[in-house]
Amino acid sequence: MAEAAVRKIDRLDIAPRFTEQDAIRLNNMFRGSSTDEMLRTVIGEQMVGDLAVVSSFGAESAALLHLVASVDRSVPVLFLDTGRHFPETLAYRDALVARLGLTDFRNLQPDPEVLAARDANELRWSFDPDGCCEIRKVVPLAKGLARFDATITGRKAFQAKTRNALPRFELDTSDVSGRLKVNPLADWTRADLDAYFVAHDLPVHPLVAQGYPSIGCAPCTSKVKPGEDPRAGRWRGWDKTECGIHTPVNDGDPDLPVF
């Protein structure tokens, strides 16, 4: 509860940066532009202010990171080190940072005091996955992004039914500060990604070959069966499709928890 309150106070202290109209204007401005052209203009001309890439270093992350690094290797890259990742993900993260020459990599971690108070036995994921994501992902990211105006994400429309209308630019509804969210790969297909990996000789996350097309924390990630959505292996058995960093904020009573 305390950390949720801190998140809300921090957000309300910051004047709104962008509006829905700004997102619509940008979507119209770059309609028909290639992903590379859009990124070079947005980053090169600082069209959305101070921005950072939020990356899971998961199955498809290398494509977005390569695109951004090709424009500017100094763009901050934020990774949520939850303490529950597969060892393969951490090794892949380190390899990609070195391979792409990312010069401002930031490893965000949960508050150890909060973990000790709310997840001392590290089993919260098994009975309260939303609460686990809140303390290990949502709160650390909110703090890490406090002074950024926009974020670049790797979300794609084909990944799940909940993302099938994903635009390139959108207002970040998980934060009332008016931060903008940029989704360069929103309209990319699986074939587009595969071709990009081949064209640029990018390394593939080692768990992909084992049946994990979407990779999160180890306890909440399972293999995906043929015909399932790529994210079907995330939080299997729970009515949950997102970790919370893309979930709309609770704009009601400020004393209520955000999650």
C-alpha positions in Angstrom: 0.0 0.0 0.0 2.7 2.5 1.0 4.7 2.1 -2.3 1.5 2.5 -4.3 0.8 5.8 -2.5 4.3 7.0 -3.3 3.8 6.2 -7.0 0.7 8.3 -7.1 2.2 11.2 -5.3 5.3 11.2 -7.5 3.1 11.2 -10.6 0.8 14.0 -9.4 3.8 16.2 -8.6 4.7 16.3 -12.3 2.8 18.5 -14.8 1.3 16.6 -17.7 3.7 16.4 -20.6 1.5 15.2 -23.4 -2.2 14.8 -24.3 -4.2 12.4 -26.4 -4.1 15.0 -29.1 -0.3 14.9 -29.2 -0.4 11.2 -29.7 -2.9 11.5 -32.5 -0.9 14.2 -34.2 2.3 12.1 -34.1 0.5 9.0 -35.4 -0.8 11.1 -38.3 2.6 12.8 -38.9 4.4 9.5 -39.3 1.7 7.5 -41.1 3.4 5.8 -44.0 6.9 6.4 -42.6 9.2 3.4 -42.0 10.1 2.4 -38.5 13.7 3.5 -39.0 12.7 6.9 -40.4 10.3 7.5 -37.6 12.9 6.6 -34.9 15.6 8.7 -36.5 13.3 11.8 -36.5 11.8 11.3 -33.1 15.2 10.6 -31.4 17.4 12.9 -33.5 15.1 15.9 -33.3 14.1 15.2 -29.6 10.4 15.4 -30.7 9.2 13.8 -27.5 11.7 15.2 -25.0 13.8 13.0 -22.8 13.1 9.4 -23.6 14.2 5.9 -22.6 13.8 2.4 -23.9 12.1 0.0 -21.5 13.4 -3.5 -22.5 12.7 -7.0 -21.1 15.7 -8.4 -23.0 13.3 -11.1 -24.0 12.6 -13.1 -27.1 12.3 -10.2 -29.6 14.1 -7.4 -27.7 17.2 -7.4 -29.9 15.4 -6.0 -32.9 14.2 -2.9 -31.1 17.5 -2.3 -29.2 19.4 -2.7 -32.5 17.1 -0.1 -34.2 17.6 2.4 -31.4 21.3 1.8 -31.1 21.6 2.4 -34.9 20.3 5.9 -34.3 21.9 6.7 -30.9 23.7 4.3 -28.6 23.4 6.7 -25.7 19.6 6.5 -25.4 19.0 5.2 -21.8 17.9 1.5 -21.7 16.0 0.4 -18.6 15.7 -3.2 -17.5 13.6 -4.4 -14.6 15.8 -6.8 -12.7 13.1 -8.4 -10.6 15.3 -11.0 -9.0 13.2 -13.8 -10.6 14.5 -13.8 -14.1 15.8 -16.9 -15.9 19.6 -17.0 -15.8 19.5 -17.2 -19.6 17.8 -13.8 -19.7 20.5 -12.1 -17.5 23.2 -13.6 -19.7 21.4 -12.5 -22.9 21.0 -9.0 -21.4 24.7 -8.7 -20.8 25.6 -10.0 -24.2 23.3 -7.6 -26.0 24.4 -4.6 -24.1 28.0 -5.4 -25.1 27.2 -6.4 -28.7 25.1 -3.2 -29.4 27.4 -0.9 -27.5 24.6 0.5 -25.3 26.3 3.3 -23.3 23.5 4.1 -20.8 22.1 0.8 -19.5 20.2 1.0 -16.2 19.4 -2.0 -14.1 16.3 -1.2 -12.0 15.7 -3.3 -8.9 13.0 -3.5 -6.3 13.4 -2.0 -2.9 14.9 -4.7 -0.6 13.0 -3.4 2.4 9.7 -3.7 0.5 10.6 -7.3 -0.6 11.5 -8.2 2.9 8.1 -6.9 4.1 5.9 -8.2 1.4 7.7 -11.1 -0.2 10.2 -12.5 2.3 9.6 -16.1 1.2 9.6 -15.2 -2.5 6.3 -16.9 -3.1 4.0 -14.0 -3.6 3.9 -14.8 -7.3 2.0 -18.0 -6.5 -1.0 -16.4 -4.7 -0.8 -12.7 -5.7 0.9 -12.3 -9.1 -0.4 -8.7 -9.5 1.1 -7.8 -6.1 4.4 -9.5 -7.0 4.6 -7.5 -10.3 3.7 -4.3 -8.5 6.6 -4.5 -6.0 9.1 -6.0 -8.5 8.2 -4.2 -11.7 5.7 -1.4 -11.5 7.1 0.6 -8.6 10.8 0.3 -9.6 9.9 1.4 -13.2 7.8 4.3 -12.0 10.8 5.6 -10.0 13.2 5.0 -12.8 11.0 6.9 -15.3 10.1 9.8 -13.1 12.0 12.4 -15.1 11.5 11.0 -18.6 9.0 12.5 -21.0 8.5 9.4 -23.1 9.3 5.7 -23.3 10.1 3.4 -26.2 8.5 -0.1 -25.9 8.8 -3.3 -27.8 5.1 -4.1 -27.8 3.6 -5.5 -31.0 0.0 -5.9 -32.1 0.4 -9.6 -33.1 1.6 -10.7 -29.6 -1.9 -10.9 -28.1 -5.6 -10.1 -28.7 -5.3 -7.4 -26.0 -2.7 -5.6 -28.2 -4.3 -5.9 -31.7 -5.1 -2.2 -32.0 -1.8 -0.9 -30.8 -0.8 2.5 -32.3 2.8 3.8 -32.8 2.2 6.6 -30.3 -0.1 6.6 -27.3 -0.5 8.4 -24.0 0.9 6.3 -21.1 -2.4 5.5 -19.2 -0.4 3.8 -16.5 0.9 7.2 -15.4 -1.1 10.4 -15.0 1.9 12.6 -15.7 1.1 12.7 -19.4 4.2 10.6 -20.4 4.1 9.4 -24.0 4.6 5.8 -25.1 6.3 5.0 -28.4 5.7 1.6 -30.0 8.0 1.5 -33.1 7.2 -2.2 -33.7 3.4 -1.9 -33.3 2.6 -3.1 -36.9 5.5 -5.5 -37.3 4.7 -9.2 -38.0 6.5 -12.3 -36.8 8.0 -12.5 -40.3 9.2 -8.9 -40.1 11.0 -9.7 -36.9 12.5 -12.9 -38.2 13.8 -11.2 -41.3 15.3 -8.3 -39.2 17.2 -10.8 -36.9 18.6 -12.5 -40.0 19.5 -9.3 -41.9 21.4 -8.0 -38.9 22.7 -11.3 -37.6 21.2 -10.7 -34.2 21.5 -13.3 -31.4 18.3 -15.0 -30.4 17.3 -15.5 -26.7 18.4 -19.1 -25.9 15.0 -20.0 -24.4 13.1 -19.3 -27.7 14.3 -22.6 -29.2 12.9 -24.3 -26.1 9.4 -23.1 -26.7 9.3 -19.7 -25.0 8.2 -17.0 -27.5 7.5 -14.6 -24.7 9.8 -14.5 -21.7 9.2 -12.9 -18.3 10.0 -14.0 -14.7 10.8 -17.7 -14.4 8.0 -18.7 -12.0 5.3 -17.1 -14.2 6.5 -18.1 -17.6 5.7 -21.5 -19.3 6.2 -22.9 -22.8 3.6 -22.0 -25.4 1.7 -24.7 -27.3 1.2 -24.6 -31.1 -1.6 -22.3 -32.1 -1.5 -20.3 -28.9 -0.9 -16.5 -28.6 2.9 -15.8 -28.2 2.1 -14.5 -24.7 -0.1 -17.5 -23.7 2.7 -18.8 -21.5 2.7 -15.7 -19.3 0.8 -16.2 -16.0 -0.8 -19.4 -17.3 -3.9 -20.2 -15.2 -4.5 -16.7 -14.0 -6.8 -14.0 -15.4 -3.8 -11.8 -16.1 -2.2 -10.8 -19.4 0.1 -7.9 -18.4 2.6 -7.3 -15.6 1.1 -3.9 -14.8 3.5 -1.5 -16.3 1.0 -1.0 -19.2 -2.1 -1.1 -17.1 -4.2 2.1 -16.7 -3.7 3.8 -13.4 -6.4 3.9 -10.7 -7.6 7.6 -10.9 -10.1 7.2 -8.1 -9.5 7.6 -4.4 -5.8 8.4 -3.8 -5.9 6.2 -0.7 -6.7 3.1 -2.8 -3.9 0.9 -4.0 -3.0 1.4 -7.7 -3.0 -2.4 -8.3 
